Amino acid sequence: MATVGVGVDLIEIARVERALERHPRLVERLFTEAEVEYSTAKGRPGRHLAARFAAKEAAVKAMRLSPGVRLSDIEVVAGTPPEFRFHRDVAAAAAEQGLSVRVSLTHNRETAAAVAVAEVV
């Protein structure tokens, strides 16, 4: 496999928590049902949603997608390691480019970060 793109994103967890509190419908626009279920089962859901938001942004950068892409078309599947599942337009773009994208997530009390690596399969 040849690496064709790398994306990284870092975000303040409190910023995501505030945005979701102020704009509850944002959850539907940014996350899949499975991501929301996984995160709400945790002690601090905002931490896990922030990590997923960072992963989505990192994937957009690694895949060189247009900024207007629907982030809910990029799903982070929990596991060791976590994986991406792409839907609709993002799935089509990945297939068209022959891409596989790996992700790594991390977070502490204040920040969440992700790195995505896009490779031609």
C-alpha positions in Angstrom: 0.0 0.0 0.0 1.1 3.5 -0.8 0.3 6.4 1.5 -1.5 9.2 -0.3 -2.5 11.4 2.5 -2.2 12.1 6.2 -4.6 14.2 8.2 -4.4 15.3 11.8 -6.9 17.2 14.0 -6.9 18.5 17.6 -9.9 20.0 19.3 -10.8 21.2 22.8 -13.4 18.9 24.3 -15.2 21.7 26.1 -15.7 23.5 22.8 -17.5 20.5 21.3 -19.5 20.1 24.5 -20.6 23.7 24.4 -21.5 23.6 20.7 -23.6 20.4 21.1 -25.3 22.0 24.1 -26.2 25.2 22.3 -27.2 23.4 19.0 -28.6 19.9 19.8 -29.4 19.2 16.2 -25.7 19.4 15.5 -25.4 15.9 16.8 -27.5 14.5 13.9 -25.5 16.5 11.4 -22.1 15.3 12.6 -22.5 11.8 14.0 -24.2 8.5 13.2 -26.6 6.8 15.6 -24.0 4.2 16.5 -21.4 6.9 17.4 -24.0 8.7 19.6 -25.0 5.4 21.3 -21.3 4.5 22.0 -20.5 8.0 23.4 -23.6 8.4 25.5 -22.8 5.1 27.2 -19.6 6.6 28.5 -19.1 8.8 31.6 -18.3 11.9 29.6 -19.9 11.6 26.2 -18.5 14.9 24.9 -14.9 13.5 25.2 -15.8 10.6 22.9 -17.8 12.7 20.4 -14.9 15.2 20.3 -12.5 12.4 19.4 -14.8 11.3 16.7 -15.2 14.8 15.3 -11.4 15.1 15.2 -11.2 11.8 13.4 -13.7 12.9 10.8 -11.7 16.1 10.2 -8.5 14.2 9.9 -10.1 11.8 7.4 -11.3 14.8 5.3 -7.7 16.1 5.2 -6.1 12.7 4.5 -8.6 11.9 1.7 -8.4 15.5 0.3 -12.2 15.8 0.4 -14.0 19.0 -0.2 -14.8 21.0 2.9 -18.5 20.7 2.4 -18.6 16.9 2.9 -21.2 15.6 5.3 -19.3 14.5 8.4 -22.0 12.0 9.2 -20.9 10.1 6.1 -17.7 9.3 8.0 -18.3 6.9 10.9 -15.8 5.9 13.6 -16.4 2.4 14.6 -15.1 1.6 18.2 -12.6 -1.2 18.5 -8.9 -1.9 18.9 -7.9 -0.3 16.7 -10.9 2.0 15.8 -11.9 1.9 12.2 -13.7 4.1 9.7 -16.9 3.1 7.9 -17.8 5.4 5.0 -21.3 6.1 3.8 -22.8 7.8 0.7 -20.5 10.4 -1.0 -17.5 9.6 1.2 -17.8 5.8 0.4 -18.0 6.7 -3.3 -14.9 8.9 -3.1 -12.9 6.2 -1.3 -13.9 3.6 -3.8 -13.2 5.9 -6.8 -9.7 6.6 -5.4 -9.1 3.1 -4.2 -8.5 4.3 -0.6 -8.3 2.6 2.7 -8.1 4.9 5.6 -6.7 4.1 9.1 -7.3 6.1 12.2 -5.8 6.7 15.6 -7.6 8.5 18.4 -6.5 10.0 21.7 -7.9 12.3 24.4 -7.2 13.7 27.8 -9.4 15.9 30.0 -9.1 19.0 27.8 -8.4 17.9 24.3 -9.1 15.2 21.7 -6.9 14.4 18.7 -6.9 12.0 15.7 -4.6 11.0 12.9 -5.9 9.5 9.7 -3.7 7.9 7.0 -5.1 7.3 3.6 -3.5 4.5 1.5 -4.2 3.2 -2.0 -5.2 -0.5 -1.7 
